[in-house]
Amino acid sequence: MSEDIIVSFLASAIRLSVPLLLAALGILFMSRSGILNIGMEGMVLIGALTGVIGAYYTGSAGLGVLTAIVVSGLVGLVFGFLVVTTGADQVVIGTALNLLGLGITTVFGRSLLGMGQEAVQVQGIAVVKIPLLGDIPYIGEALFHQNVLAYVSYLLVPIVAFIFYKTNWGLQVRAVGENPLAADTLGVRVHRTRYICCIVGGMLAGVAGCSLSLGILNQFTENMVAGRGFIALSAVIFGKWTPAGTMAASLLFGGADALQLRFQTFGIKIPYQFMLMFPYLLTMVALAWFSGKSKQPAATGAPYKSLANRNG
């Protein structure tokens, strides 16, 4: 019985870490290019809603995910315009994006899906068993009985690491995040690089939202992201702005979320509100402990005026 509990916990930890990891990878692209995005909460929420809307009107979870990718990519483009082209304060824009995400998803969710009465159930993303690997006792059941987005999210980690550390474009992204003036002097188009990272980050936020609404619940509920966008930002800081470290932090926070759910089912005589606090408390402790020990890209949060504009 205890082995079944462990397997169930591991499977749940991986499943709950997926939205965190996808959102964190989106933040990682932006952060590495010098963009501070605290508006990931709103982006993921928009992705969660548009994914359900797409699945509801097309009858396909895959098309729902595609809808979320397109819409969230456009949100990332608008975010990039505001913080890159106009040079607006990134913290203010991120805060506004969170408020916009909460408001717009509530309005459109109620009008298009009728959430005020009963949440609409849609076709979710099916669980796929990996042949052979899924038959491994205990580990196979926990690791290789997940939905497609779970596999994709963890496969993205080495891909993102390869992009950052083994490609010229990844080198340009890191250079823009550390010293945009030097990168501009060497011919790197700083604004274009940051725009691309904002769009990619938005698209990953859309998939993160779908991993919640289509991968776990098969429906959209108001404010269903419940702080996971901020936890994803914490995962990036905890992981020292590296793909592997971000993955480990996401798995840790996902495990904390799974653990508080297990605590509630064990019948422990503690108010459930305190158990709900556990993942967020762990996030705060991790931030307090590691924020001073990790170094963010030097140009994070600072708007940049290109050399062409300076000379103009």
N, C-alpha and C positions, 0 to 999 in steps of 0.2 A: 504493500500500500504506500509506503514511504517513497519507493522508487517511482511509482505513478505520480505522486505529488511533485517530485523533483523534475520529472520529464515534463509535466504540465507547466510547472513554473518556468523552465527554460524555454519552452515553446512560446509561452505568453510573454516572456521578457524580450525575445527576439521580435515577436509580432508588434509589441508596443514600442520597440526601439526604432522601427522602420520610419514612421513620420518624423521622429527626432533626427534621424540620420539624414534623410533626404533634405529636410529644412536646413540642417547644419551644413551640408555640402553646398547648398545655395548661398548661405551666409559666407561660407569659406571663399567662394569665388569672388563675392563682393569685397570681403575684407582684404583679401590678397591684392586687390586692385586699388585699395585705399578708400573703399566705401563702407561707412558704418551704417548698417541697416538694423534698426530696432523695430522696424515695421513688419518683420517676418510673420508675426502673429496674424496681422490682417491679410497678408498675402496667402498664407496657408488656409485661412478661413474662406477666402474667395475661391481658392482652388477646390476646397471641399464642397462648396455649394455648386459651382459650375460643373464639377464632375458628376454630381447627382442629377443636375438638370439635364446634362448631356445624356446620361444613361437613361433617364426617365423618358425623354422624348425620342430617343433612337432605339431604346430597348437593348443597348449594347454597353457593357461596362468599359470595353476598350475605347469606344467612341466617347464615352464619358471622360475617360482619362485624357484623350486627345483634346477634347473641349477645354478641360482645365488647363492643359499645357499651353494652348493658344491664348486663352484669356489671361492667365497669370503671366505669360510672357509679355503681353501688352501692358499689364500693370507694372511689370519690371521696366518696360520701356518708358512709361510715364514717370516712374520713380527716377530713372536715369536722367530724363530730361530736366527734372526739377533740381536734382542734386549735382548733376554734372554740367549741364549747359547754363542754367540760371545761377548755379552756385548757392542755392538755398541751404539753410542750416539742416544738416542731415538728421539730427535728433528731432527737430521740429517736424520735418517731413515724415519721418518714421512714426512719430506719435500720431500725426494726422492720419497716416495710412492705417494704423491700428483702429482708430475710431471710425474711419470710413469703412473698413472691412466689416466691423461689427454692425454698423448701421445698415449698410447696403445688403449684406447677406440676410439680415432680419427682414427687411422690406421685401426683397425679391423671394426669399424663402417662403414667406407667408403668402405672397400673391401668386407664386407659381406652383408651390408644393403644398399649400394649405397647412402649414405647420401649426397654426393656431388650434386646429381641431385634432388632427392625428398625423404623425409623421409618415410621409409616403415611403414605402419600401420599394427599392429598385434592385435590379440584378447586380450582385456584387462580383468581386474578382474571386474566381474559384481557387481553391487550394490545389496545388500541384505536387504530387509525390515524385521525387527524383528517383528513377530506377536504380536499383542496387543500393545506392547510398541511403535511400529511405528505409531499407530493410535492416540496416545496422541496429542492433538492439539499443534501446534507450536514446542514444545520440541521434540515430537516424530519424526517429519519430519526432524529436524536438527540433532538429535543424533542417530536415529535408521534407517536412510536411507543411510548407508555407505557401502563401500566394505568390504570384509572379512578381509583384512589386517588392516583396521581401528579398527575393533573389537578386532582382535588379539593383536594389539599394546597396547591397553588400558587394556586388560585382562592380559598382561604380567607384568604390573606394580605391582599388588599384588603378583603375582607369584615370581617375582624377589625379592620383599621385604621379602617374606616368606623364600626364599633361603638364603638371606643374614643374616637374623636375627633369623631364627628358625631352621636352619640345621647346622650340624657339618661342612659340606663343606663350607658353607657361612661364618662360624666363621673362618675357616682356610684361606679363601680368605682375609677377613678383617685383620687377623693377619699378613699375608704375606705382605699386603700393608702398615701396620703400623710398624712392626718390624720383618723383615724376619729372622734375626739372632735368635731371641727368638723362632720364629715359627719352624725354622730348628732344634733348640736344643730340642724342644718337639716332634720331629719326623715328622713334616709337610714337605712334599716334595715341596720346594719352586718353583723350576723350572717347575715341572709338573703342579702345580696349575696355574702358570702364563701362561704356554702353553695353558691350557684349556680355560682360560679367553680370550686369544688372538684369539683362534679359535671361541669361542662363539661370541666374539665381531665382528669378521669378518663375521660370518653367519648372525648376526643381521644387519650388514652393507649391505649385499646382499639383505635382505628383504626390507631394507629402500630404496635401489635403485629401487627395483621393485615397491614399492609404488608410486614412481615418474613415471617411464617409463610405467608400466603396470596398475597402479591404477589411474593415472590422465591423462596422455597424449596418452597412447597406442602407443608409438613410442619412439625412442631414438634420441636425438639431442646432438651435441657436447657441452660439459661442462654444461649439463642440471642441474647438482647439484647446480651450481651457489652459492657456499659459504655455503650451508646448513650443510656441515660437520663441519665447524668452528662454526656455530650457535649452532649445537648440543653440541659441547664442551662447549660453553658458557652456554647452558641450564644445563649441569651437574654442572658447577661452581655456577650458579645462584641458582640451587636447592640444594646446599650444599652436593653434593655427596649422595643424598638419592633418592630412586625410586619415592616417592610421589612428592618431590620437583622438580625433573627432569621432571616429567609429567606436573606439573603446569607451569614450565618455557617453556616447549615445546609448550603448549597450548597458552601461552602468545605470543611467537614469531610467532606461526602459525596465531594467530589473527592479529598480526601486518602485516604479509604478505597479509592476506585476506583484511585488511583495505586499504592497498596501492592499491590493485586492484580495490576496490570500489571507491577510490578517482579518479582513472583514468576514470571510467565510469560516474562519476557525472559531468564531463565537467568543473572541476575547472581550472581556468586560471593559472596553474602552470606547468612548464615543467615536463614531465613525469619522467625525470631522477631524479628529486628531490623526487618524490613519490617512485621510486624504492629504494631510499636510506633509506627509513623509517625503514624497518626491521633491516638493518645493523646498522643504527644509534642507534636504541633501544638496540641492542646487545652490542654495545660499551658502552653505558651509563650503562647498567646492569653490565657489567664486571668492569667498573671503580668504580661502587658503591658497588658491592658485593664481588669483588675479595679479598678485605682486610678484609671482615667480615666472610668469610667462610674458613674453614681449610681443606685442602686436606690431603689425607693419607700421613703419614710422609715419607714413602719410595718411593713416586712417582718420577719416572724418574731416580732412582739410580739403576745401575746394581748390581747384587748380586752374589758372589762366594760362592757356597755351602760349608758346613763344610767338606764334603768328598774331595772336591778339595783343601780346605785349608790344610787338613791333608796329602793330597797326595803330 
